[in-house]
Amino acid sequence: MPTSWFKIALGNFFIAALLGLTLRFAFIQEIPFFTFKNILHAHSHVAMLGWLYLGLFGLLFVHFVPNAVARQKSYTRLFWLTQFSVLGMLFSFPFQGYGPVSIAFSTLHIFCAYAFTRLIWRDLHGDARFSARLLRTSLFFMVLSTFGVWAMGPLMALGLKHTIWYHLAVQFFLHFQFNGWFVIAVLALFFRWVEQQQVVLPLPQLKWFYRLLISSTVLTFALAVAWSEPHPLVFAVNSIGVGLQFATLGVFYRTLLPWWLQLKSKLNRVNYILWRLAWISFCIKVLAQTAVALPMVAEMAYTIRNYIIGFIHLIMLGILSFFILGMQWQQTIRMDQQRKLGLIILSTGILLSECLLFLQGTMFWAGLGFIPGYYYLLFGVSGLMPIGVLMLWLKVKV
């Protein structure tokens, strides 16, 4: 993507990492004039909408828009308007949480997303490749996810904020943002890269992959419903969904395996490592959700906060961030020692924080209490992430 866009997106990543580090520190020492929930909202919105969304915005523009140079002016205006909405959320959420100003900027971001959908959908006209089909599907899920946001206002006005309906509206947005929009957009980018390598994958297997992917994405929303309504039928629907998701992983692997050595030869070393980490994270996500098909494991998954935080970060950092960085590095950046060191520090922080979160969650489940010095350890390893991102940001020349 254009280096100025990438630098802005990475800057948002750095800010989100600093806010996350602040949240970790709040468990060690009280911070004056600090409202945890407000900073959490700022952290999550900048990470999702400032880093991941804008990172995908730039990559999708480069790889899917024909004659991108001629079309760049329209997308550039929209990029900066979207970044303006991110800055508005960054400077309003810490002071008022969900208030008039932060809601206004959040709404502006949604309208920017609609405008992006309209622009790129129009530019995809006539593109019948599998990657374009995946991208259209991801954009559909992005728009669909916002219905959950639009439902929150009326639910609050009706005094239903603390009911199951409000919770389901929030979970509807998050589920289809992460599993629909973000993950499928990444798959679209990956398959576009495969197509650019002149690899022709078998159409029947691609059709099965697509059907299984979409079915599992819809049905696994049942786990979010189970948090509020642990009915056996809800667990049954989720079990079908995670079973289909596991089958999706199998079809994906079987489809690409015959071509893997050819595709691997097209990757530089750094890109290969980053995509390998993203692939491992994706497999862990699928295996974890498959285990959740068991009601006992499902109850554990949605009642232990460490698992919830670890799972969200597994998607945001493990799958999405590693893939976006790998895709950008493959195209535009010659690696030097500072960039390599920055990636090593960032990756180490991500991997160690995930290990700590899941280990502590497992110890809670087993009734073994806290890891000695847990919050200090978590703060220490989380501190590696903003350091690594800053080192990468400094090397991006605009």
C-alpha positions in Angstrom: 0.0 0.0 0.0 1.2 3.6 -0.3 3.9 4.2 2.4 2.1 7.1 3.9 -1.0 5.0 4.5 1.1 2.2 6.0 2.9 4.6 8.3 -0.5 6.0 9.5 -1.8 2.5 10.1 1.3 1.4 11.9 1.1 4.6 14.0 -2.4 3.6 15.1 -1.0 0.1 16.0 1.7 1.8 18.2 -0.9 3.9 20.0 -3.2 0.9 20.5 -0.2 -1.0 21.9 0.6 1.8 24.3 -3.0 2.0 25.5 -3.0 -1.8 26.0 0.2 -1.5 28.0 -1.5 1.2 30.2 -4.4 -1.2 30.8 -1.9 -3.9 31.9 -0.2 -1.4 34.3 -3.6 -0.5 35.9 -3.5 -4.0 37.4 -0.2 -3.3 39.1 -0.7 0.2 40.4 -3.6 2.7 40.5 -3.4 5.4 37.9 -4.9 8.9 38.9 -7.7 10.2 36.7 -8.0 6.9 35.0 -11.2 5.2 34.0 -10.3 1.6 32.9 -13.4 1.0 30.7 -12.9 4.3 28.8 -9.3 3.5 28.0 -10.3 0.0 27.0 -12.8 1.4 24.5 -10.1 3.7 23.1 -7.7 0.8 22.8 -10.1 -1.5 21.1 -11.4 1.0 18.6 -7.9 2.3 17.6 -6.7 -1.3 17.2 -9.7 -2.5 15.2 -10.6 0.6 13.2 -7.2 2.4 13.1 -4.8 -0.5 12.5 -6.6 -3.5 11.2 -9.2 -1.7 9.1 -6.9 0.8 7.6 -4.2 -1.8 7.0 -6.7 -3.9 5.1 -8.0 -0.8 3.3 -4.6 -0.1 1.8 -3.8 -3.7 0.8 -7.2 -4.3 -0.7 -6.9 -1.0 -2.7 -3.5 -2.1 -4.1 -4.4 -5.7 -4.9 -8.0 -5.4 -6.1 -8.5 -2.0 -7.7 -7.7 -2.0 -11.4 -5.7 1.0 -12.5 -5.1 1.9 -8.9 -3.0 5.0 -9.7 -5.9 6.7 -11.5 -8.3 5.7 -8.7 -6.0 6.7 -5.8 -7.4 10.2 -5.4 -10.8 9.0 -4.3 -9.5 6.4 -2.0 -6.9 8.8 -0.5 -9.6 11.2 0.5 -11.6 8.4 2.1 -8.5 7.1 3.9 -7.8 10.5 5.5 -11.5 11.0 6.5 -11.4 7.5 8.1 -8.2 8.4 9.9 -9.9 11.6 11.1 -12.7 9.5 12.6 -10.1 7.3 14.4 -8.4 10.3 15.9 -11.7 11.6 17.1 -12.4 8.3 18.9 -8.8 8.3 20.3 -9.3 11.7 21.9 -12.9 11.3 23.0 -13.2 7.7 24.4 -10.7 8.2 27.3 -12.6 11.2 28.6 -16.3 10.3 28.1 -16.5 6.6 27.2 -19.5 6.1 25.0 -20.7 9.7 24.8 -22.0 12.2 22.1 -18.5 12.9 20.7 -17.2 9.4 20.6 -20.5 8.1 19.2 -20.4 10.7 16.5 -16.9 9.7 15.4 -17.8 6.0 15.6 -20.8 6.7 13.3 -18.5 8.7 10.9 -16.3 5.6 10.7 -19.2 3.4 9.8 -20.3 5.7 7.0 -16.7 5.8 5.7 -16.8 1.9 5.7 -20.0 2.1 3.7 -18.3 4.5 1.2 -15.3 2.1 1.0 -17.6 -0.8 0.3 -19.4 1.1 -2.5 -16.1 2.2 -4.1 -14.3 -1.1 -4.1 -17.5 -3.0 -5.0 -17.8 -0.8 -8.1 -14.2 -1.4 -9.0 -14.6 -5.2 -8.7 -17.2 -5.1 -11.5 -16.5 -7.9 -13.9 -13.9 -9.6 -11.7 -15.0 -13.2 -11.4 -12.0 -14.6 -9.7 -12.3 -16.5 -6.5 -10.5 -13.9 -4.5 -12.9 -11.2 -5.7 -15.8 -13.4 -4.5 -14.2 -13.7 -1.1 -13.7 -9.9 -0.9 -17.4 -9.2 -1.8 -18.4 -11.7 0.9 -16.2 -10.0 3.5 -17.6 -6.6 2.6 -21.1 -8.0 2.9 -20.3 -9.2 6.4 -18.7 -5.8 7.3 -22.0 -4.1 6.4 -24.0 -6.8 8.1 -22.0 -6.4 11.3 -23.0 -2.7 11.6 -26.6 -3.7 12.1 -25.6 -4.6 15.6 -24.3 -1.1 16.1 -27.5 0.5 14.8 -29.5 -1.7 17.2 -27.7 -0.4 20.3 -29.2 3.1 20.3 -32.8 2.0 20.2 -32.1 -0.7 22.8 -30.6 1.9 25.1 -33.5 4.3 24.5 -35.9 1.5 25.5 -34.0 0.9 28.7 -32.7 -2.5 27.5 -29.0 -1.8 27.8 -28.4 -4.4 30.6 -30.4 -7.1 28.9 -29.6 -10.0 26.7 -30.7 -8.1 23.6 -28.1 -5.4 24.0 -25.4 -8.0 24.7 -26.4 -9.9 21.5 -26.2 -6.6 19.5 -22.6 -6.1 20.7 -21.7 -9.7 20.0 -23.3 -9.6 16.6 -21.1 -6.7 15.6 -17.9 -8.2 17.0 -18.5 -11.7 15.6 -19.1 -10.6 12.0 -16.4 -8.0 12.2 -13.7 -10.5 13.2 -14.9 -13.7 11.6 -16.7 -12.2 8.7 -15.1 -9.0 7.5 -11.5 -9.2 8.8 -10.7 -13.0 8.5 -12.4 -13.4 5.1 -10.7 -10.2 3.7 -7.4 -11.7 4.7 -8.3 -14.9 2.9 -9.3 -12.8 -0.1 -5.9 -11.1 -0.1 -4.1 -14.5 0.2 -6.0 -16.1 -2.7 -5.4 -13.0 -4.8 -1.7 -13.5 -4.2 -2.0 -17.1 -5.1 -3.7 -16.1 -8.4 -0.9 -13.6 -9.1 1.5 -16.5 -9.0 -0.4 -18.1 -11.9 -1.6 -21.0 -9.8 -5.0 -22.4 -10.9 -6.7 -24.1 -8.0 -9.4 -26.8 -8.6 -12.8 -25.1 -8.8 -14.8 -27.9 -7.0 -12.6 -27.7 -4.0 -12.8 -23.9 -3.9 -16.6 -24.1 -4.1 -16.6 -26.5 -1.1 -14.2 -24.2 0.8 -16.4 -21.2 0.2 -19.7 -23.0 1.3 -18.1 -24.4 4.4 -16.5 -21.1 5.3 -19.7 -19.1 5.0 -21.8 -21.7 6.8 -19.4 -21.9 9.7 -19.1 -18.2 10.0 -22.9 -17.8 10.4 -23.4 -20.8 12.7 -20.6 -20.1 15.1 -22.4 -16.9 16.2 -24.3 -19.4 18.4 -21.4 -19.4 20.8 -21.9 -15.6 21.4 -25.6 -16.4 22.0 -24.6 -19.1 24.4 -23.0 -16.6 26.7 -26.4 -15.3 27.6 -28.6 -18.2 26.7 -26.9 -21.5 27.4 -29.6 -23.6 25.9 -28.8 -27.1 24.5 -30.1 -26.2 21.1 -27.7 -23.2 21.0 -24.8 -25.4 21.8 -25.9 -27.9 19.1 -25.9 -25.1 16.5 -22.5 -24.0 17.6 -21.2 -27.6 17.5 -22.4 -27.9 13.8 -20.7 -24.5 13.1 -17.4 -25.4 14.6 -17.5 -28.8 12.9 -18.0 -27.1 9.5 -15.2 -24.7 10.4 -12.8 -27.6 11.1 -13.8 -29.1 7.7 -13.1 -25.7 6.1 -9.5 -25.8 7.5 -9.1 -29.3 6.1 -10.3 -28.4 2.6 -8.1 -25.3 2.6 -5.1 -27.4 3.5 -5.9 -30.1 0.9 -6.5 -27.6 -1.8 -3.1 -25.8 -1.4 -0.9 -28.7 -0.4 0.0 -29.8 -4.0 1.1 -26.2 -4.8 2.8 -25.4 -1.5 6.4 -25.8 -2.6 5.8 -23.7 -5.6 4.1 -21.0 -3.6 6.7 -21.1 -0.8 9.5 -20.4 -3.4 7.8 -17.1 -4.2 8.0 -15.8 -0.6 10.9 -14.0 0.9 12.1 -15.3 4.3 10.4 -12.6 6.4 7.1 -12.9 4.6 7.2 -16.7 5.0 7.8 -16.5 8.7 5.0 -13.9 9.3 2.5 -15.8 7.2 3.5 -19.0 9.0 2.8 -17.4 12.3 -0.6 -16.2 10.9 -1.4 -19.7 9.7 -0.5 -21.3 13.0 -2.7 -18.7 14.8 -5.5 -19.5 12.4 -5.2 -23.2 13.1 -5.2 -22.6 16.9 -8.3 -20.5 16.5 -10.1 -23.2 14.6 -9.0 -26.0 17.0 -10.0 -23.9 20.0 -13.4 -23.3 18.6 -13.7 -26.9 17.7 -13.1 -27.8 21.3 -15.8 -25.4 22.3 -18.3 -27.8 20.7 -18.2 -29.6 24.1 -20.6 -27.7 26.5 -18.1 -28.0 29.4 -15.4 -26.4 27.3 -17.8 -23.8 26.0 -18.8 -22.7 29.5 -15.2 -22.4 30.4 -14.4 -20.4 27.3 -17.0 -17.7 27.9 -16.8 -17.4 31.7 -13.0 -17.1 32.1 -12.0 -13.6 31.0 -8.3 -14.6 30.2 -9.6 -17.0 27.5 -11.8 -14.3 26.0 -9.0 -11.7 25.9 -6.5 -14.3 24.6 -8.8 -15.4 21.9 -9.5 -11.9 20.7 -5.8 -11.1 20.6 -5.1 -14.4 18.8 -7.3 -13.1 16.0 -6.2 -9.5 16.0 -2.5 -10.0 16.6 -1.8 -13.6 15.6 -3.8 -13.9 12.4 -4.6 -10.4 11.1 -1.5 -8.4 12.2 1.1 -11.0 11.1 -0.7 -11.4 7.8 -1.0 -7.6 7.1 2.7 -7.1 8.0 3.7 -10.0 5.8 1.7 -8.8 2.8 3.1 -5.3 3.0 6.7 -6.5 3.5 6.4 -8.9 0.5 5.7 -6.0 -1.8 7.5 -2.8 -0.7 10.1 -3.0 2.0 13.7 -4.2 1.9 14.5 -5.7 5.2 17.4 -4.4 7.4 18.5 -5.3 10.9 16.3 -2.7 12.6 13.2 -4.0 10.9 14.1 -7.6 11.6 14.8 -6.8 15.3 11.5 -4.9 15.5 9.6 -7.9 14.1 11.4 -10.2 16.5 10.5 -8.0 19.5 6.9 -7.6 18.4 6.4 -11.3 17.7 8.0 -12.3 21.0 5.7 -9.9 22.9 2.6 -11.3 21.1 3.5 -14.9 21.6 4.5 -14.6 25.3 1.4 -12.5 26.2 -0.8 -15.2 24.5 0.9 -17.9 26.5 0.5 -16.1 29.7 -3.2 -15.3 29.1 -4.1 -18.9 28.2 -1.9 -20.4 30.9 -3.5 -18.2 33.6 -6.9 -19.0 32.3 -6.2 -22.7 32.5 -4.9 -22.3 36.1 -8.1 -20.5 37.1 -10.1 -23.3 35.5 -8.1 -25.9 37.4 -8.4 -23.9 40.7 -4.7 -23.3 41.0 -4.8 -19.6 41.5 -2.4 -17.0 40.0 1.0 -17.5 38.3 3.5 -15.8 40.7 4.0 -12.2 39.6 1.4 -12.7 36.8 0.5 -9.0 36.3 4.1 -7.9 36.3 5.0 -10.6 33.8 2.1 -9.7 31.6 3.0 -6.0 31.7 6.6 -6.8 30.9 6.0 -9.0 27.8 3.2 -6.6 26.6 5.8 -3.8 26.8 7.7 -5.5 23.9 4.8 -4.8 21.5 4.9 -1.0 21.4 8.7 -1.1 21.2 8.7 -3.5 18.3 6.0 -1.5 16.4 7.9 1.8 17.0 11.0 0.3 15.5 9.1 -0.7 12.4 7.3 2.7 12.2 10.6 4.6 12.3 11.9 2.7 9.3 8.9 3.5 7.0 10.0 6.4 4.9 7.3 8.5 3.4 
